[in-house]
Amino acid sequence: MELGHWPSEHSDALRDYFLKGLSYAEIGRQINARFGTAYTRNAVAGRAKRLGLAAPGRMAGPSIVPSLPGDLGPLPQRRGALPGLTLPPLSAQKPAKPVKLRCVGVRPRLITLLELERGDCHYPYGGDKEGEGISFCGHPRQPGSSYCAPHLRLTRGPGTPSGQAMGTVVLRLVSAA
């Protein structure tokens, strides 16, 4: 058998198994056992698509359209449960609402880019929505950083990779000539 050629008996068997609702992997196993071939799941899926058998949603891949922050998008279709398999409740299968992190206990000055001075904290606020302006914290920043102490801990805290390395690396501010 030459590469990419499917005899009509194999294509007919694919149609039959497809109409019975078998998965592409199972169709491949059935055809391989029946005809002594070595078709892969992907070969079966490709042949089914060329035969016009690919059902919508059966070969659905990830969307190429980026989702906006806060947009949960459509929930994936539920498959039928396998016998003996216990699934978590529906409430556990729903995606959690995104958490918006901001520093607690810091009252930013909310100054504009033009008002921002050399020693001010550059932590941004706003700009999350279309057309929303961006303002900055504006509190005095830590030496060797662009942020004030609370924002420095927020961005380079002990749970972040940069925060873990922060204890081992000493940074010195050297003025440029």
C-alpha positions as a LaTeX table, in Angstrom:
\begin{tabular}{lrrr}
\hline
Residue & $x$ (\AA) & $y$ (\AA) & $z$ (\AA) \\
\hline
Met1 & 0.00 & 0.00 & 0.00 \\
Glu2 & 1.50 & 3.38 & $-0.97$ \\
Leu3 & 1.65 & 6.28 & 1.44 \\
Gly4 & $-1.54$ & 8.37 & 1.52 \\
His5 & $-3.62$ & 5.89 & $-0.52$ \\
Trp6 & $-6.67$ & 4.37 & 1.09 \\
Pro7 & $-8.35$ & 1.46 & $-0.69$ \\
Ser8 & $-12.09$ & 1.83 & $-1.09$ \\
Glu9 & $-12.75$ & $-1.00$ & 1.43 \\
His10 & $-10.84$ & 0.91 & 4.09 \\
Ser11 & $-12.70$ & 4.15 & 3.32 \\
Asp12 & $-16.03$ & 2.29 & 3.47 \\
Ala13 & $-15.09$ & 0.80 & 6.84 \\
Leu14 & $-14.13$ & 4.27 & 8.06 \\
Arg15 & $-17.54$ & 5.60 & 7.03 \\
Asp16 & $-19.31$ & 2.74 & 8.80 \\
Tyr17 & $-17.36$ & 3.15 & 12.04 \\
Phe18 & $-17.73$ & 6.93 & 11.90 \\
Leu19 & $-21.51$ & 6.67 & 11.58 \\
Lys20 & $-21.52$ & 4.30 & 14.58 \\
Gly21 & $-19.98$ & 7.16 & 16.59 \\
Leu22 & $-16.55$ & 5.65 & 17.27 \\
Ser23 & $-13.61$ & 7.94 & 17.99 \\
Tyr24 & $-10.87$ & 8.34 & 15.39 \\
Ala25 & $-8.45$ & 6.34 & 17.54 \\
Glu26 & $-10.95$ & 3.50 & 17.90 \\
Ile27 & $-11.73$ & 3.60 & 14.16 \\
Gly28 & $-8.01$ & 3.28 & 13.46 \\
Arg29 & $-7.73$ & 0.28 & 15.80 \\
Gln30 & $-10.75$ & $-1.42$ & 14.21 \\
Ile31 & $-9.50$ & $-0.88$ & 10.63 \\
Asn32 & $-5.95$ & $-1.99$ & 11.55 \\
Ala33 & $-7.28$ & $-5.18$ & 13.17 \\
Arg34 & $-9.64$ & $-5.89$ & 10.27 \\
Phe35 & $-7.25$ & $-5.23$ & 7.36 \\
Gly36 & $-3.80$ & $-5.67$ & 8.95 \\
Thr37 & $-2.86$ & $-2.02$ & 8.37 \\
Ala38 & $-1.10$ & 0.53 & 10.59 \\
Tyr39 & $-3.23$ & 3.67 & 10.31 \\
Thr40 & $-2.72$ & 6.25 & 13.04 \\
Arg41 & $-5.46$ & 8.28 & 14.68 \\
Asn42 & $-4.31$ & 11.33 & 12.72 \\
Ala43 & $-4.39$ & 9.41 & 9.42 \\
Val44 & $-7.97$ & 8.35 & 10.16 \\
Ala45 & $-8.98$ & 11.90 & 11.10 \\
Gly46 & $-7.40$ & 13.32 & 7.95 \\
Arg47 & $-9.07$ & 10.74 & 5.73 \\
Ala48 & $-12.43$ & 11.37 & 7.42 \\
Lys49 & $-12.03$ & 15.07 & 6.76 \\
Arg50 & $-11.19$ & 14.47 & 3.09 \\
Leu51 & $-14.25$ & 12.24 & 2.81 \\
Gly52 & $-16.38$ & 15.02 & 4.26 \\
Leu53 & $-17.10$ & 13.10 & 7.45 \\
Ala54 & $-15.52$ & 15.50 & 9.91 \\
Ala55 & $-18.39$ & 16.56 & 12.13 \\
Pro56 & $-18.33$ & 20.08 & 13.60 \\
Gly57 & $-16.82$ & 19.95 & 17.06 \\
Arg58 & $-15.33$ & 16.49 & 16.49 \\
Met59 & $-11.96$ & 17.87 & 15.40 \\
Ala60 & $-12.32$ & 21.23 & 17.10 \\
Gly61 & $-9.00$ & 22.75 & 17.99 \\
Pro62 & $-8.27$ & 25.75 & 20.15 \\
Ser63 & $-9.58$ & 29.07 & 18.96 \\
Ile64 & $-7.08$ & 31.31 & 17.22 \\
Val65 & $-8.95$ & 34.40 & 18.32 \\
Pro66 & $-7.43$ & 35.79 & 21.51 \\
Ser67 & $-9.80$ & 36.23 & 24.41 \\
Leu68 & $-10.03$ & 39.51 & 26.22 \\
Pro69 & $-9.15$ & 39.73 & 29.91 \\
Gly70 & $-12.24$ & 39.00 & 31.96 \\
Asp71 & $-13.93$ & 37.25 & 29.02 \\
Leu72 & $-14.43$ & 33.66 & 30.04 \\
Gly73 & $-15.55$ & 32.62 & 26.57 \\
Pro74 & $-17.75$ & 29.64 & 25.83 \\
Leu75 & $-17.45$ & 26.67 & 28.14 \\
Pro76 & $-16.25$ & 23.46 & 26.49 \\
Gln77 & $-18.85$ & 20.90 & 25.55 \\
Arg78 & $-19.28$ & 18.12 & 28.09 \\
Arg79 & $-18.61$ & 14.62 & 26.92 \\
Gly80 & $-20.70$ & 11.70 & 27.98 \\
Ala81 & $-19.36$ & 10.18 & 31.16 \\
Leu82 & $-17.68$ & 6.82 & 30.97 \\
Pro83 & $-19.27$ & 4.07 & 33.07 \\
Gly84 & $-17.75$ & 3.95 & 36.54 \\
Leu85 & $-16.18$ & 7.39 & 36.21 \\
Thr86 & $-17.28$ & 9.94 & 38.77 \\
Leu87 & $-17.04$ & 13.54 & 37.65 \\
Pro88 & $-16.77$ & 16.54 & 39.95 \\
Pro89 & $-19.92$ & 18.64 & 40.34 \\
Leu90 & $-20.68$ & 21.26 & 37.68 \\
Ser91 & $-19.81$ & 24.06 & 40.09 \\
Ala92 & $-16.24$ & 22.74 & 40.30 \\
Gln93 & $-15.91$ & 22.56 & 36.52 \\
Lys94 & $-16.71$ & 26.23 & 35.91 \\
Pro95 & $-13.68$ & 28.50 & 35.58 \\
Ala96 & $-13.01$ & 30.73 & 38.55 \\
Lys97 & $-13.46$ & 34.47 & 38.22 \\
Pro98 & $-10.16$ & 36.22 & 37.56 \\
Val99 & $-8.67$ & 38.01 & 40.53 \\
Lys100 & $-7.49$ & 41.57 & 40.08 \\
Leu101 & $-4.38$ & 42.13 & 42.19 \\
Arg102 & $-3.53$ & 45.52 & 43.60 \\
Cys103 & $-1.50$ & 46.57 & 46.62 \\
Val104 & $-3.50$ & 46.65 & 49.82 \\
Gly105 & $-2.77$ & 49.60 & 52.07 \\
Val106 & $-1.18$ & 51.82 & 49.41 \\
Arg107 & $-3.01$ & 54.97 & 48.42 \\
Pro108 & $-1.39$ & 55.90 & 45.13 \\
Arg109 & $-1.03$ & 59.54 & 44.19 \\
Leu110 & $-2.29$ & 58.64 & 40.68 \\
Ile111 & $-0.09$ & 61.06 & 38.80 \\
Thr112 & 0.25 & 61.23 & 35.03 \\
Leu113 & 3.35 & 60.38 & 33.05 \\
Leu114 & 4.12 & 64.07 & 32.58 \\
Glu115 & 3.94 & 64.69 & 36.34 \\
Leu116 & 6.10 & 61.66 & 37.18 \\
Glu117 & 9.49 & 62.69 & 38.54 \\
Arg118 & 12.76 & 60.80 & 38.72 \\
Gly119 & 12.36 & 59.48 & 42.28 \\
Asp120 & 8.65 & 58.53 & 41.99 \\
Cys121 & 7.22 & 55.00 & 41.93 \\
His122 & 6.42 & 53.90 & 38.36 \\
Tyr123 & 3.80 & 51.28 & 39.30 \\
Pro124 & 0.95 & 51.72 & 36.77 \\
Tyr125 & $-2.75$ & 52.02 & 37.56 \\
Gly126 & $-5.56$ & 51.91 & 35.01 \\
Gly127 & $-5.39$ & 51.27 & 31.29 \\
Asp128 & $-7.31$ & 48.01 & 31.73 \\
Lys129 & $-10.28$ & 49.19 & 29.67 \\
Glu130 & $-10.33$ & 50.65 & 26.18 \\
Gly131 & $-9.56$ & 54.37 & 26.32 \\
Glu132 & $-8.84$ & 54.39 & 30.07 \\
Gly133 & $-5.86$ & 56.53 & 31.01 \\
Ile134 & $-2.83$ & 55.21 & 32.85 \\
Ser135 & $-1.60$ & 56.88 & 36.01 \\
Phe136 & 1.25 & 55.98 & 38.35 \\
Cys137 & 1.69 & 55.44 & 42.09 \\
Gly138 & 4.07 & 58.39 & 42.58 \\
His139 & 5.30 & 57.53 & 46.10 \\
Pro140 & 9.08 & 57.69 & 46.72 \\
Arg141 & 10.72 & 54.66 & 45.16 \\
Gln142 & 13.23 & 52.27 & 46.67 \\
Pro143 & 16.92 & 52.71 & 45.76 \\
Gly144 & 17.80 & 50.57 & 42.75 \\
Ser145 & 14.16 & 50.01 & 41.81 \\
Ser146 & 11.41 & 51.72 & 39.86 \\
Tyr147 & 8.86 & 50.97 & 42.60 \\
Cys148 & 8.07 & 52.02 & 46.17 \\
Ala149 & 8.52 & 49.40 & 48.92 \\
Pro150 & 4.96 & 47.93 & 48.78 \\
His151 & 4.96 & 47.69 & 44.97 \\
Leu152 & 8.47 & 46.23 & 44.99 \\
Arg153 & 7.25 & 43.47 & 47.34 \\
Leu154 & 4.20 & 42.95 & 45.13 \\
Thr155 & 6.24 & 42.53 & 41.94 \\
Arg156 & 9.30 & 40.84 & 43.43 \\
Gly157 & 7.85 & 39.12 & 46.46 \\
Pro158 & 9.08 & 35.83 & 47.89 \\
Gly159 & 6.76 & 33.81 & 45.63 \\
Thr160 & 8.14 & 35.23 & 42.37 \\
Pro161 & 11.34 & 33.98 & 40.68 \\
Ser162 & 12.87 & 37.45 & 40.85 \\
Gly163 & 12.03 & 37.63 & 44.55 \\
Gln164 & 13.76 & 34.33 & 45.23 \\
Ala165 & 16.89 & 35.55 & 43.48 \\
Met166 & 16.65 & 38.95 & 45.14 \\
Gly167 & 18.19 & 37.69 & 48.37 \\
Thr168 & 21.30 & 36.43 & 46.58 \\
Val169 & 22.03 & 39.38 & 44.30 \\
Val170 & 23.08 & 42.78 & 45.61 \\
Leu171 & 22.38 & 45.65 & 43.25 \\
Arg172 & 24.26 & 48.94 & 43.48 \\
Leu173 & 23.18 & 52.11 & 41.77 \\
Val174 & 26.10 & 53.55 & 39.84 \\
Ser175 & 25.72 & 56.98 & 38.33 \\
Ala176 & 26.47 & 57.23 & 34.64 \\
Ala177 & 29.19 & 59.65 & 33.52 \\
\hline
\end{tabular}
